[in-house]
Amino acid sequence: MARLTLWYSVGNGGDGSAYPQFFENERLTEMDQELMPEGWGECCNGSIIIEGGEDMRVVRPHVVTKDEFVEELDNQINSKGNYYNKKLARKFRDELRPQPIIRNINEEDPYGEEVVEEKIKKYKDFK
């Protein structure tokens, strides 16, 4: 028997209502809870486990993927105004999508910052 885990985070509708949003893993629900401008007095996330046949799949509701969550974080970071906690959104984006390693700048490096992965790629192109 197959098991399907749906992770959820309960959001504040702002008008006294609450709504669940489903995510692909537990960490995304924790991030969603921390990013809420109008949160709760306690964490409101959890999971539902469904057991069934091998061909189980989620038709509804929509389950937010890691890529979709990163896209939402980028939207919050790039938004105008101070409604969102942009510092926290950057921290979570960096956790989900680590930035490439940057070499240290020193006197022996006249070109300044350079992305190591990009340099390796260029080197491999000429081999």
C-alpha positions as CSV (number, residue, x, y, z in Angstrom):
1,M,0.0,0.0,0.0
2,A,1.3,3.4,-1.0
3,R,1.5,6.4,1.4
4,L,1.1,10.0,0.3
5,T,2.0,12.9,2.7
6,L,0.5,16.3,2.1
7,W,2.1,19.0,4.2
8,Y,0.0,22.1,5.0
9,S,0.4,25.6,6.4
10,V,-2.7,27.4,7.6
11,G,-2.8,31.0,6.4
12,N,-4.5,34.0,7.9
13,G,-7.1,35.5,5.5
14,G,-7.0,38.8,7.4
15,D,-10.8,39.0,7.8
16,G,-11.2,36.3,10.5
17,S,-10.9,33.5,8.0
18,A,-8.2,30.9,7.7
19,Y,-7.2,28.7,4.8
20,P,-4.8,25.7,4.3
21,Q,-2.1,25.8,1.6
22,F,-0.4,22.5,0.7
23,F,3.4,22.1,0.1
24,E,5.7,19.5,-1.1
25,N,7.7,19.2,2.1
26,E,7.7,20.2,5.8
27,R,10.5,22.8,5.5
28,L,8.4,24.8,3.0
29,T,5.5,24.9,5.5
30,E,7.8,26.2,8.2
31,M,9.1,29.0,5.9
32,D,5.6,29.9,5.0
33,Q,4.6,30.2,8.6
34,E,7.6,32.4,9.4
35,L,7.0,34.7,6.4
36,M,3.3,35.5,7.3
37,P,2.9,39.2,7.9
38,E,-0.1,38.5,10.1
39,G,0.8,35.2,11.7
40,W,-0.6,33.2,14.5
41,G,0.4,32.9,18.2
42,E,1.7,29.4,17.4
43,C,2.9,27.4,14.5
44,C,0.0,26.2,12.3
45,N,1.5,23.6,10.0
46,G,1.3,19.9,9.8
47,S,0.6,17.0,7.5
48,I,-2.0,14.6,6.4
49,I,-1.1,11.0,5.4
50,I,-3.2,9.2,2.9
51,E,-2.9,5.5,2.2
52,G,-4.0,3.9,-1.0
53,G,-3.1,2.2,-4.3
54,E,0.2,2.6,-6.1
55,D,-1.4,5.0,-8.6
56,M,-2.3,7.7,-6.1
57,R,-1.8,11.3,-7.2
58,V,-2.9,14.8,-6.1
59,V,-5.5,16.2,-8.3
60,R,-6.7,18.9,-6.0
61,P,-5.6,20.9,-4.0
62,H,-2.6,22.4,-5.6
63,V,0.7,21.5,-3.9
64,V,3.3,24.2,-3.8
65,T,6.7,23.0,-5.1
66,K,10.1,24.1,-4.1
67,D,10.5,26.0,-7.4
68,E,7.2,27.8,-7.0
69,F,8.1,28.7,-3.4
70,V,11.4,30.2,-4.6
71,E,9.6,32.2,-7.2
72,E,7.2,33.6,-4.6
73,L,10.3,34.5,-2.4
74,D,11.8,36.3,-5.4
75,N,8.5,38.2,-5.8
76,Q,8.5,39.2,-2.2
77,I,12.2,40.3,-2.3
78,N,11.6,42.4,-5.4
79,S,8.3,43.9,-4.3
80,K,8.1,47.6,-3.5
81,G,7.1,48.6,0.0
82,N,7.8,47.0,3.3
83,Y,4.8,44.6,3.6
84,Y,7.1,41.5,3.4
85,N,10.1,40.6,5.5
86,K,12.6,40.7,2.7
87,K,15.6,39.8,4.9
88,L,13.9,36.6,5.9
89,A,12.8,35.9,2.4
90,R,16.4,36.2,1.2
91,K,17.6,33.9,3.9
92,F,15.0,31.2,2.9
93,R,15.8,31.7,-0.8
94,D,19.5,31.2,-0.1
95,E,18.7,28.0,1.9
96,L,16.6,26.6,-1.0
97,R,18.9,27.8,-3.8
98,P,22.4,28.3,-2.6
99,Q,24.4,30.9,-4.5
100,P,27.5,29.9,-6.5
101,I,30.8,30.2,-4.7
102,I,32.6,33.6,-5.2
103,R,36.4,33.7,-5.1
104,N,37.9,36.1,-2.6
105,I,39.2,39.4,-4.1
106,N,42.9,40.1,-3.5
107,E,45.8,41.8,-5.1
108,E,46.7,38.7,-7.2
109,D,43.2,38.7,-8.7
110,P,43.0,41.8,-11.0
111,Y,39.5,40.8,-12.2
112,G,37.7,41.2,-8.9
113,E,34.8,38.9,-8.1
114,E,34.4,35.9,-10.3
115,V,31.9,33.1,-10.1
116,V,33.9,29.9,-9.8
117,E,31.3,27.7,-11.6
118,E,31.3,30.1,-14.5
119,K,35.1,30.0,-14.8
120,I,35.0,26.2,-14.8
121,K,32.4,26.2,-17.5
122,K,34.5,28.5,-19.7
123,Y,37.6,26.4,-19.2
124,K,35.7,23.3,-20.2
125,D,34.5,25.0,-23.4
126,F,38.1,25.4,-24.6
127,K,39.2,21.9,-23.8
